[in-house]
Structures are given as C-alpha cells and as structure tokens.
Amino acid sequence: MDLPNNWFTIETLATLSTATIALRLVVEFTKGYVDQWTKGKLPTMFYALIWALVILFGVQAVQGTLSVENAFLNVFNAFLMVAITKVMDLEK
C-alpha cells in the first residue's frame, strides 16, 4: 500500500470533508494573529466563514467548475463547514 505524497490536492479539497479539515487548520493556526490584528473585534465564526468561502470558491475556480449554481451552493456549504468546525470545538 502506497501512502499519498500530498494529503491535500485539488481533487480532495473539492470534497466537503477535506475542505472542512483545511478550514479547521487554517483558522486554528491564524486566529490568534487575527485576534491581535483586529483587537478581538472579528468573531472567529465570521473569520471561519470568510475562509470557508475562499476555499470553496478557490477550488472551483481552479477546477473550472465555478458556475452560478455552484456559487449559490457554496454559500450554504460554507455555513455548513463553519457549523461542523464549531461542533469540533464542543467535543473538547
């Protein structure tokens, strides 16, 4: 069995589960800097929503699958991704 060379690829980021993991990693490692920069005025969930939208729209733009229908669904999927990461926090 061969292990993958890259854990994150465009193909895997196109799945909601991997995009959610990527979101969790990005927010977890950058929220401290953002809190310092904004003096705590930007809620973490809103910051996560911005990153979720960037990830979803970015992957579809790179893949060439961005359409009006997909853009509409990206908004709902971004909220779903943020909700899932919030549930991850509740398990602690």
Sequence and secondary structure as in RCSB ss.txt:
>XXXX:A:sequence
MDLPNNWFTIETLATLSTATIALRLVVEFTKGYVDQWTKGKLPTMFYALIWALVILFGVQAVQGTLSVENAFLNV
FNAFLMVAITKVMDLEK
>XXXX:A:secstr
    S S  HHHHTSHHHHHHHHHHHHHHHHHHHHHHHTT S HHHHHHHHHHHHHHHHHHHHT   HHHHHHHH
HHHHHHHHHHHHHHHT 
